[in-house]
């Protein structure tokens, strides 16, 4: 890293199956950097093949942090991840080690760059109270009480109700407060966040989505899912169950669908998710450096470090 510059913090984002993790690994090897996870599913220890976590060989070459550190029964929030990555970055800063943050979970990256909302953690008691009230008065009355003509989605309504029941304030009160920045103010002024996005041509990205799922099948992902389903940590509400392809593989294991149907459905769902990610990044972030291939993006990162 160049002297007399602010401490660079590299973010590499992009849709699933763009090759951002492979690119990060190459750069980390070149600069003896550390890779930090910004994927909400790769944070779980279960389903490392299905969630495309770094291999043992890759981990032996480069330091990887925040991968596979929680089990499937644990509930992980943006706030939990943010505290962990802030602590990791500050420790890397003290050692002058370049952090490379990689992932496609936009909410994680947004919280890292912009700070986190001041909305309090909700006590389970008030979550239950909100659900009980919804069941008691029905959807239309719940909309009148906690929503408006634009906010009618059940989950959004329940979120608004939880906050009001616990805090006695509308959720907008907390939205209007300045976001909390968790970094130590004394050192954060020395940070320079650089956000790079690998945005492949759509057809190339879609082909990668298809190919990656087929490669996972070759890497024995069916057994991985089967073992997880029969393990002590499996439960129906786990976030890791949202992994792309999980439900289709489960249905195949349960003989509800055949293999070809499983592949067709899983790859279609992956392509749809990639499309949503691309749209999200374009509308939610400013000051992103976009590249349509890994080679150009690597060159831009090297130039900016």
C-alpha positions in Angstrom: 0.0 0.0 0.0 1.2 3.5 -0.9 2.5 5.7 1.9 1.0 9.0 3.0 -2.5 7.8 1.8 -5.5 7.1 3.8 -6.0 3.5 4.8 -7.8 1.7 2.0 -10.7 -0.5 2.7 -11.6 -2.4 -0.5 -15.2 -3.5 -1.1 -15.9 -5.9 -3.9 -19.7 -6.4 -4.5 -21.7 -7.9 -7.3 -24.4 -10.3 -8.1 -24.1 -14.0 -7.2 -21.7 -16.0 -9.5 -19.9 -13.0 -10.9 -16.6 -14.3 -9.7 -16.0 -11.6 -7.1 -14.7 -14.1 -4.5 -12.1 -15.4 -6.9 -11.0 -11.9 -7.8 -10.7 -11.0 -4.1 -8.5 -14.1 -3.5 -6.1 -13.1 -6.3 -5.8 -9.6 -4.9 -5.4 -10.8 -1.3 -2.5 -13.1 -2.4 -0.8 -10.2 -4.2 -1.0 -7.8 -1.2 -1.1 -10.2 1.7 -4.5 -8.9 2.5 -7.3 -10.3 4.6 -10.7 -11.1 3.1 -13.8 -10.4 5.1 -17.2 -11.9 4.4 -20.2 -9.7 3.5 -22.6 -12.5 2.7 -25.5 -13.2 5.1 -25.5 -16.9 4.3 -21.7 -17.6 4.2 -21.6 -16.5 7.8 -23.1 -19.9 8.7 -21.0 -23.0 9.2 -23.6 -25.3 7.5 -23.9 -25.7 3.7 -20.4 -24.3 2.8 -20.7 -25.9 -0.7 -24.2 -24.6 -1.4 -23.3 -21.1 -0.1 -20.0 -21.1 -2.1 -17.7 -20.5 0.8 -13.9 -20.5 0.3 -12.3 -23.9 0.2 -9.8 -25.2 2.8 -7.0 -24.8 0.2 -8.0 -21.1 -0.3 -8.1 -20.5 3.4 -4.6 -21.9 3.7 -3.3 -19.3 1.1 -5.1 -16.2 2.4 -6.7 -15.2 5.7 -10.5 -15.3 5.6 -12.6 -13.8 8.4 -16.4 -14.1 9.3 -17.0 -17.2 7.2 -18.8 -20.1 8.8 -18.7 -18.7 12.3 -22.4 -19.3 13.4 -24.5 -22.4 13.4 -27.9 -22.6 11.7 -29.9 -22.2 14.9 -28.4 -18.8 15.6 -30.3 -15.6 14.4 -27.9 -13.1 12.9 -28.7 -9.5 12.2 -27.1 -6.7 10.3 -26.1 -5.2 13.6 -24.3 -8.4 14.8 -22.4 -8.6 11.5 -21.5 -4.9 11.6 -20.0 -5.1 15.1 -17.9 -8.1 14.0 -16.6 -6.5 10.8 -15.9 -3.1 12.5 -13.8 -4.9 15.1 -12.0 -6.9 12.4 -11.2 -3.8 10.3 -9.9 -1.8 13.2 -7.5 -4.7 14.2 -6.3 -5.0 10.6 -5.8 -1.2 10.5 -3.6 -1.5 13.6 -1.4 -4.1 11.8 -1.5 -2.2 8.4 -3.1 -5.2 6.7 -5.4 -4.4 3.7 -9.0 -5.5 4.3 -11.0 -6.8 1.3 -14.7 -7.0 2.0 -16.5 -9.3 -0.4 -20.2 -10.2 -0.7 -23.5 -9.6 -2.3 -25.6 -8.8 0.7 -26.4 -5.2 0.0 -27.9 -4.4 3.5 -24.6 -5.4 5.1 -22.5 -3.2 2.8 -24.9 -0.3 3.2 -24.6 -0.5 7.0 -20.9 -0.6 6.8 -20.5 2.4 4.6 -23.4 4.6 5.9 -23.9 3.4 9.4 -26.8 1.5 11.0 -30.3 2.7 11.8 -31.1 3.6 15.4 -34.2 1.4 15.4 -33.8 -0.6 18.7 -33.7 -4.4 18.9 -37.2 -5.6 19.6 -37.9 -7.8 22.6 -39.5 -11.1 21.6 -42.5 -10.2 23.9 -43.4 -7.3 21.7 -43.0 -9.3 18.5 -45.5 -11.8 19.9 -47.8 -9.0 21.0 -47.8 -7.6 17.5 -48.7 -10.9 15.9 -51.4 -11.5 18.5 -52.9 -8.1 17.8 -52.8 -8.7 14.0 -54.6 -12.0 14.5 -57.2 -10.4 16.8 -58.2 -7.3 14.8 -57.4 -8.5 11.2 -55.4 -7.1 8.4 -57.6 -4.1 7.5 -57.8 -2.7 11.0 -54.1 -3.4 11.4 -53.4 -1.2 8.3 -55.5 1.6 9.8 -53.6 1.4 13.1 -50.0 1.0 11.9 -49.9 1.5 8.1 -51.2 3.7 5.4 -52.3 3.4 1.7 -48.7 2.7 0.8 -47.7 0.4 3.6 -50.0 -2.7 3.6 -47.5 -5.5 3.5 -48.0 -7.8 6.6 -44.3 -8.0 7.5 -43.7 -4.2 7.2 -46.9 -3.6 9.3 -45.7 -6.0 12.0 -42.3 -4.3 12.1 -44.0 -0.9 12.5 -46.2 -2.3 15.2 -43.4 -4.0 17.1 -41.5 -0.7 17.3 -44.5 1.3 18.4 -45.6 -1.2 21.0 -42.1 -1.3 22.6 -41.0 2.3 22.2 -44.2 4.2 22.0 -42.9 6.0 18.9 -43.5 5.7 15.2 -40.7 3.9 13.3 -40.1 7.2 11.3 -38.7 8.8 14.4 -35.8 6.4 14.4 -35.4 6.6 10.6 -34.9 10.4 10.9 -32.1 10.1 13.5 -28.6 10.1 12.1 -27.2 6.6 11.5 -24.9 5.2 14.0 -21.3 4.8 12.8 -19.6 2.1 14.9 -16.0 2.8 14.0 -13.7 4.5 16.4 -13.9 8.2 15.4 -10.2 8.7 16.0 -9.1 6.2 13.3 -12.2 6.3 11.0 -11.0 9.6 9.6 -8.0 7.7 8.2 -10.2 5.3 6.3 -10.8 5.4 2.6 -13.7 3.1 1.5 -13.4 2.1 -2.2 -16.4 0.2 -3.5 -15.9 -1.8 -6.7 -18.7 -3.7 -8.4 -18.3 -6.6 -10.7 -21.1 -6.2 -13.2 -20.9 -8.8 -15.9 -22.9 -8.9 -19.0 -26.2 -10.5 -18.1 -25.9 -13.5 -20.3 -22.5 -14.3 -19.0 -23.7 -13.9 -15.4 -26.6 -16.2 -16.1 -24.4 -18.9 -17.6 -22.2 -18.6 -14.5 -25.2 -19.2 -12.3 -26.1 -22.4 -14.2 -22.5 -23.7 -14.3 -21.9 -23.0 -10.6 -25.0 -25.1 -9.5 -23.8 -28.0 -11.8 -20.4 -27.7 -10.2 -21.9 -27.8 -6.8 -23.7 -31.1 -7.7 -20.3 -32.5 -8.8 -18.9 -31.4 -5.4 -21.4 -33.5 -3.6 -23.8 -30.7 -2.5 -26.7 -33.3 -2.3 -25.0 -35.1 0.5 -24.2 -31.8 2.2 -27.9 -30.8 2.3 -29.0 -34.3 3.3 -26.5 -34.4 6.2 -27.7 -30.9 7.3 -31.4 -31.9 7.2 -30.7 -34.8 9.6 -28.4 -32.8 11.9 -29.1 -31.5 15.3 -28.8 -27.9 14.2 -31.4 -28.0 11.5 -34.6 -26.2 12.0 -37.2 -24.9 9.7 -36.8 -21.2 10.4 -33.1 -21.0 9.9 -31.8 -18.2 7.7 -29.4 -20.6 6.0 -32.4 -22.4 4.6 -32.7 -19.4 2.2 -29.6 -20.5 0.4 -30.2 -20.6 -3.4 -31.0 -24.2 -4.4 -31.7 -25.5 -0.9 -35.4 -26.0 -1.3 -35.1 -27.6 -4.7 -32.4 -30.0 -3.4 -34.6 -30.8 -0.4 -37.6 -31.5 -2.7 -35.4 -33.8 -4.8 -34.1 -35.6 -1.7 -37.8 -36.0 -0.6 -38.6 -37.4 -4.1 -41.1 -34.5 -4.8 -39.3 -33.6 -8.0 -36.8 -35.3 -10.3 -33.2 -34.2 -10.9 -33.8 -32.3 -14.1 -36.6 -30.3 -12.5 -34.4 -29.6 -9.5 -31.6 -28.2 -11.7 -34.0 -26.2 -13.8 -35.8 -24.6 -10.8 -32.6 -24.0 -8.8 -30.8 -22.3 -11.7 -33.8 -20.2 -12.6 -34.1 -19.0 -9.0 -30.4 -18.2 -8.9 -30.7 -16.1 -12.2 -33.7 -14.3 -10.8 -31.8 -13.4 -7.6 -28.8 -12.2 -9.6 -31.1 -9.9 -11.6 -32.5 -8.4 -8.4 -29.1 -7.9 -6.9 -27.9 -6.0 -10.0 -30.9 -3.7 -9.8 -30.5 -3.2 -6.0 -26.8 -2.1 -6.3 -27.6 0.3 -9.1 -30.3 2.1 -7.1 -28.9 2.0 -3.5 -25.3 3.0 -3.8 -23.3 6.0 -5.1 -19.6 6.3 -5.8 -19.3 2.7 -7.1 -16.6 1.9 -9.6 -18.3 -0.6 -12.0 -16.4 -3.1 -14.3 -17.8 -5.7 -16.6 -14.9 -8.2 -16.2 -12.5 -9.3 -13.5 -9.3 -8.3 -15.3 -10.3 -4.6 -15.6 -11.6 -4.5 -12.1 -8.4 -6.0 -10.7 -6.4 -3.3 -12.6 -8.6 -0.5 -11.2 -8.2 -1.8 -7.7 -4.4 -2.1 -8.1 -4.3 1.5 -9.4 -6.3 2.8 -6.5 -4.5 1.1 -3.6 
